[in-house]
Amino acid sequence: MTAKNESRRSFLKAGLSLSAGAALGAAALSGRADSMDAPSEKIKLVTADGRVIEVEKYDLSIDDRNPASIEKSHYGLPGRKFVMVIDLAKCKNARKCVEKCQEGHYLPEDHEWLNIYLLKDSPESAPYWFPRPCFQCDNPLCVSVCPVGATFKRTDGIVLVDTDRCIGCKFCMTGCPYSARVFHWHEPEVEVPEGTVYSPETAYPAEEGTVGKCVFCADLLRKNELPRCVVACPEGVIYFGDLNEDTVTNGVETMVFSELIKNRSGYRYHEDLGTRPSVYYLPPVDRLYEVEEGFSLHAENPEILERYKNTETYKKYFGDGH
Amino acid sequence: MDINNTLTIDGAIKEFAPQIEKTSPLGWSWITFLSVLVLFGFYGLYTQIAEGHIVTGMRDNVVWGIYIVNFIFFMGVSYAGALISGTLHLFRSEWRKPVIRMAEWITIISLLIGPLYILLCIGRLDKLHNIALFGRIQSPITWDVIAISTDIVGCIIFLYMALLRDFAHLRDYPELKVPKWKKKLYYYFALKYHDTPEQRKKLNRTVDIMAAMVIAIAIIVYSVLAWIFSVTLQPGWHSTIFGPYFVIAAVYSGTAVLIVSMYLFRKVYKLEHVITELHFKNMGIILLVLGAFFGYFTFSEYLTKWYGSQKNDELLISILFDKYYWEFVISNYIGVLLPLIIIGIPKFRTIKSITFTSLVVILALWLNRYLIVVPTLESPYLPIQDSRSAWVDYGGTWVEWSLTLGGIAGFLLLFTLASKLVPIVQLSALVKKDKSEENRKSE
């Protein structure tokens, strides 16, 4: 646990100098935008290399109650290009990532951003667990088809939804070939801390009749923290990082992204569709767990097991009559 | 068509006036019945607005259901006016005259009802104005909004041009026993049209231009509608022939609806001498040709998917041939073969059989749209897993069906009321043009 925190801290430290620059950049970039809703107040900071700089207070004062404004959410974090790598060899459907995601984004229980699929590529090949966040595509069809520009692509690669503007036509849901988008079919029955201001980066408080999806925890990234699912995973399945830095980390180990992808034959799901996802997968070779562990872990939760009842693996494990 | 030679305009009004002058008790109960169904639809709408989209069968996988099917269906029906009346007008086919008014009403009414269904799919109707405020021209939905609103305006102008003469005739016929407001309405809608040679020339020119425009707009509208589906990457939708396929299917269903309404109005208003077997046979042959085209498009669409099938096409085809076996048979086999047999073989070609075929075609075309929308959403790239099992299978709920029934009833109701406003047969068209011109000259 301590080792994990250590390395996480080092990742954060590595990002610190960049973040000061980032804050500056953001201020410069979105100066026009900020003037609308943020009082201009500068505060002095000391950077990692000892320089004293002045930044907008608003750019630093981001807490859970005062997240980035809608306007500000449209700009990516400067100099960043976020990327995720998911190591399929390590996933055993523990679903901690899903739990933390639900909690952290105040999602209703029937509105899940992260899904874990049980895939089997061919009758001969072995089944494997496949977590699917939003792929934050570089050529996102969901963004192209949106009639009102409620969903947008940022410079740091993240695709967000502005539920304030979303009319709920669901065209983006049919546009996404990865089923990554979900709808608020009814009033979200979730208690959100009082006084919470809506931001596309946090995506809560949610609104009935609008579309939601994984936001790569844009709110935490702004605070230089790792996404919730990355931290939550007990196996370190999910690596997260910056393509410009060519580095990804799962909170325990930090890797060179390009080498990781090269050495472990990383790939993107359905590359042929031309959507250019920001999420890479490492194939499930030399696996740490039997695939069935993903069932036995949830033996007490038939609702979870039920979700896989149409898969061949499930039928084999529980017998056809189950 | 001896009627053309014997009728003067006054004679024609006298003959058809009872349609708009009085409503039989049966007529009133029909109107009441339809109104009740429409109210039932409104109750469904109220439920959906009050409780949210959770009351529909739509969920995260099948995000569009019966509503979109109805939307495509009604938009398709609206083709009756555009293509039948527009094309026949441009070809100057004489026989078209008694049926074009019906075709045009079908167009307008279905164009008013169809788009309502797309509104039912929208989660936040209260934010609909965002389309005007932030509309992005890159989105096919924006194309749709522009195209459909243009179509509605175009078709209303086209219908109105055809109505103008009749309004003028009804205004100028003093013995008409209708309430005062109706007379006033005729007066205002007639726009001081007195059939002077100059007015007539202008009107004819406008109708010619509008007929051509309406055909073009209608083709664009339906192609845009098809592109909403085919621009996505979904296996059953990502198809290059969807534009023309939808256009053909639309005219096909529009023609079928026109034939059925010809049958009904002929029975109810005793129009046997105006709408004759010839009309049914001619319309039947149009239906036959369209059916053949529809079959051809359907065949090439599914043949290419099935023969060189990719993994997801294969999945889709297997769903179509397993879960939706009967729907597929009715829509794509019977819906194509029945007109070919019944109308194709002269011996079977009667008014009743042609009408029956049209009814089957209407059902088949509705199912065809269902098979385009729902099974594709049920076969996404990533298998449907890890979503609550109660949310996996789509089926329309009572709310969706109530609104479907409400829409159909609304269509029939408006159509009935329209036939009470002006005669369902275009009066001015029944009188031979040169003859009435002669009369006017001699006056």
Interface residues (C-beta under 8 A of the other chain):
Chain A: D110 E112 N115 I116 Y117 L118 L119 R132 L141 S144 V145 C146 P147 V148 G149 A150 R165 C166 I167 G168 C169 K170 F171 M173 T174 G175 P177 Y178 S179 R181 V182 F183 H184 W185 H186 E187 E207 E208 G209 T210 V211 H270 L273 T275 E303 E306 R307 Y308 K309 N310 T311
Chain B: E51 G52 H53 I54 M58 R59 D60 N61 V63 W64 C121 I122 G123 R124 L125 K127 L128 N130 I131 L133 F134 G135 R136 Q138 S139 P140 I141 T142 V145 I228 F229 V231 T232 L233 Q234 W237 L377 P380 Y381 L382 P383 I384 Q385 D386 S387 R388 S389 W391
